[in-house]
Amino acid sequence: MNYASLIEHYGYFALFLGTLLEGETVLVLAGFAAFQGYLALHWVILVALVGGFMGDQIYFWVGRRHGPWVLSHFPGLVPVFERADLLIDRYHEILIVGIRFLYGFRTVGPMALGMSSVLAWRFLLFNLLGAVIWAAGIGSAGYLFGNALTLFFNDFKKVEEGLLAFMLILGFVVWAWRRYRFKRKFK
């Protein structure tokens, strides 16, 4: 089974899981795959929107229901949540929409919002708005990235599989590095 058939068979499922957890790298790769014709861009955006929205809703409710437990088991997070709480009181609408664009805050941000006094329905509405902007913007950026690459390669089909493998490996390395830094920082 080659890369193309793997993406065609499992691409949307992998995209959903990736955006449920973190998302940017997976979404850029899915946008690139849409440019290549393996996935449809409108489905990439919709799946990413649903995955990103649901992921943030889950993290919000983890913060709402289990915030004290999280802080007691990860004491390094306490100063982060204390600083975040001051910002949340004043700018929660902007933070809810924009948190998914801030490196390192995709999971911690919604948890902090869940532990704050932000009403659940307000989080839901602004989270949906943020998910729409994020999915459309980042998914389209991946698509445009693929389009830009065709300017550098005359026969893009010859380098397609190698480039795709490189991008998948790079995406995994970026994810692993971010995860490692997060765990090391808050232990």
N, C-alpha and C positions, 0 to 999 in steps of 0.2 A: 504494500500500500504506500503510495507516495504522499508528499506533503499536501498536494492539492486535494486529494480525496479525503485525507484526514480533516482538513479545514472544512470542506463541504459537508462532511458527516457530523463533525463534532464542534464546529466553529461557534455556532450560536450558544450551545450549552457551555462551552469553555468561556465564552464572553459573559454569559450570565453569572457563572460562578466567580469569574475574575472581578466583575463590577460589583458583585455582592460583597466581596471582601475588601478590595482596594480599587483597582480599576484603570488608572490612566494608561499604563503600558499595554494592557490587554486591549483597551479600546482603540488605541492608536494602531495596534497590529490588526485589529478587526477592520478598521477604516482602510488600512492598506490592502487587506484581503478583498474588501469590497471594490477597491479600484481595480484589482486584478480580475474581478469577475467571479470570485469564489463565493462571496456573500453579497447580499443586497444592502446598500447603504441605508435605506429606510428601515430595514429590519435590524441592522446593527445599532442604529440610533434608538429604536424602540426597545430592543433587548437591554441595551446599556442603561436606558432611562429606568426601566423596571428594576433591573439589578441594583443600580446605584441608589434608587429611591428606597427599595426594600432594605438594603444593607444599612443605610443611615437610620431608617426607622427602627431596625433591630438594635443598633447601637444606642439609640436614644432610649429605648425601653430598658436596655440593660443598665444604663445609667440611672434611669428613673427607679427601677426596682432593686438593683443590686449595687448602686453607687458606693455605699459605705463598705461593702465587702470588697469591691475592686480596690478602693483606696487602702484598706487594711492589708491587702495582699501585695500591693504595688506602692509602697510608701513614697517612692520617687515621683509618683504622679501627683502627690498632694500639692506641691508648690505650683505645678502647672494648672491644676484645677482651681486653685485660689486666685491666680492671676486671670484665668479665663472667666471666672465668675464676675469679676469687676467689669470686664468688657461686655459680657453677656447682658448684664443689667441695662447697659446703655445702648448697645448696638445689636441686639439679638437677631433682628430681621436680616441685616447685612451679613452677619456671621453665619446664619443658617444657609443662606444662598451661596455664600462664598467659601465656606469651610472646605468643601470638596476640592477647591483649587489650591489650597495651602498644603505644601509638602509636610507630611508627618502628622497632619491633623484629621485625616479622613476617618479614623476610628475614634480617636480621643475626643475630637470636637463634638460629635453627636452625643457621646457619653456625658461630656461636661454639660451640654445643653439639657440632657435628661435629668441631671442632678440639680439643675437650676430651677428657677421659678417660671420658666417659659411654659406656657400652656401647650398641651399636646396638640390641639387643633391648629395652633399657630405654627408649631414646628412642622406639622404635616403639610400645610399649605406652602410655606416658604421652602421646605425641602423638595416638594414637587417642582416648584419654579426653578430651584437650583439644579435639580436633576435634568430638567428639560434643556437648560442652557449648557450644562456640562456635557451631556450626551451628544447634543447636536454640534457643539463646538469642537470637542476632542475627537469625535468620530469623523467629522469633516476634515479636521486637521490631518488625520491619518490618511484619508482619501487624497487630500491635496499633496501630502508627502509622496505618495505613490506616483501621482501625476508629475511632480517635480523630478523624481528619479528618472522618468522617461527622457528628460532633457539631457541627462548625462550618458545614457546608454542607447546606442542606435538600435540594437536588437535586444530589447529588454527580456524577451522570453529565454534567452540563453543564460542569463544570470539570475533568473527569477527564483529557482529553487535554492540556490546557494544563499542568495540575499534573504529569502524567507527563513531559512534555517538560522542564519546569522541573527536575524531580528528576534526569532523565538528564543535563542540562547541568550542574547543580550537582554531581552525582557525578563527572563528567569533570573539572570545575574543581578539586574537592578532590583527586582523584587526581593531576592535573597539578601542583598546588601542592606536594603531598607529595613527588612525584618531584623537582621542582625544588629543594626545600629539602634533600633527601637528597644530591643530586648536588653542590650548592653546599657543603654541610657537609663532605663527604669528598673533596674534590678537592685 
